[in-house]
Amino acid sequence: MAARHNVLVVGRGGREHALCWKLAQSPRVRHVFAAPGSDGIAQVAVCLPARGTDEIVAAVGENDVDLVVIGPELPLVEGLADDLRAAGVAVFGPGRDGARLEGDKAYAKEFLEAAGIPTARSASFDDLQTALAHLRTSGAPCVVKASGLAAGKGVMLCADQDEAEAALRRCFEDRAFGDAGARVLIEEMLEGPELSIFAVVDGRRMAWFAASRDHKRIGEGDTGPNTGGMGAYTPVSDASDELMDRVRAGILDPTLAELIRRDIDYRGLLYVGLMLTAEGPKVLEYNCRFGDPETQVVLPVYEGDLYELLSSAAAGEISTTGPLPRHGAAVGMVLASAGYPAGAEKGVPLAALQSESAELLFHAGTRREEGRWLTDGGRVLCAVARAEDVPTARERALDRAEALRFAGAQLRRDIAAQEP
């Protein structure tokens, strides 16, 4: 019988819950650990009170961990993968140099241009007055982006000059995003549907999951401010074989070639956010980790062994390349707290969780206290349903999400509504 392994997932959100859930299904996995994990993740993994490099390295040794999978972007940007590899630990997650693609949007733009990859025209600025002067000549509509990490909330779509100026002042004067907004990009506003591509990279080769689509705005009809994501689905009808061939030739292959040219040994998940414009697919952004909530729908339809896939990538010898196998469709709908994304009302009872099945219900912001489930964050739960097609999965996911509603819950009922 093949050896079984222990794996540790770093993080505590809905994405990490989905990763733990899928890894636990592998016949090659003995135990799944999470650091620090959450009460929701504790349903599928052993949670360890480990934070920071030293504590995680200690947890790896104490629990005979064979692979560490890093979920969130911040520890990747800060170099956790480098520190773990220096300690002799196998890691799925890029080092600091690769994670810079997400942590520094201005650098990512320079990378895209050097690789000849289609993207929006943009300019970056370190001070308000220079940015305002550029805005007066470039005009609106436009997109204002904090260059650093802003938890998915540093992208502001501006319909006119007034909105764009307000967004710039929010970054430079109000310091709404802290140091992440010390440098700001002003980009042309691309038009078209978005697409998320998750590519597993082993340094030299890559494989990718079925394309998915995230819904970032808080309100139905894509209204209101951006969030970390209010729902997602896969597969996406726009992502035809022909389109994916164009994405591979014009975006994925050149990205990998540019990483290699820069001597970046990228071993982890490369998330490419695309806009399908009238001129063809263009890159909106790179992320250096699995997306949330796309992970919660991509992994349930993936027909492979996730441990085998991620461990082979970490070892630099990926077990497969090209498109990864999937079956059926999945739709996930997020229930968010009142006040999100500006804030979050915590401590609200989640009465429906007492009787609801835990299968395909991923916890992002919950806690268990005295036998009761309570809200403990902005995005609280992601209710996922699978089916043979997207419309059926959507109907099932909506029924499930409605049954889980709590006081003040925000729910977008139009996730995947555009699919035929």
Secondary structure, DSSP 8 states (H G I E B T S, - for coil): ----EEEEEEE-SHHHHHHHHHHTT-TTEEEEEEEE--TTGGGTSEE----HHHHHHHHHHHTTEEEEEE-SHHHHHTTHHHHHHHTT--EES--HHHHHHHH-HHHHHHHHHHHT--B--EEEESSHHHHHHHHHHH-SSEEEEESS--TT--EEEESSHHHHHHHHHHHHTS-TTGGGGSSEEEEE---S-EEEEEEEEESS-EEE---BEE--EEETTTEEEE-S-SEEEES-TT--HHHHHHHIIIIIHHHHHHHHHTT---EEEEEEEEEEETTEEEEEEEESS--TTTHHHHHHHB-S-HHHHHHHHHTT--S--EE--B-SEEEEEEEE-TTTTT------B-GGGGTS--TTEEESSEEEETTEEEE-SSEEEEEEEEESSHHHHHHHHHHHHHHT--TT-EE-TTTTTT--
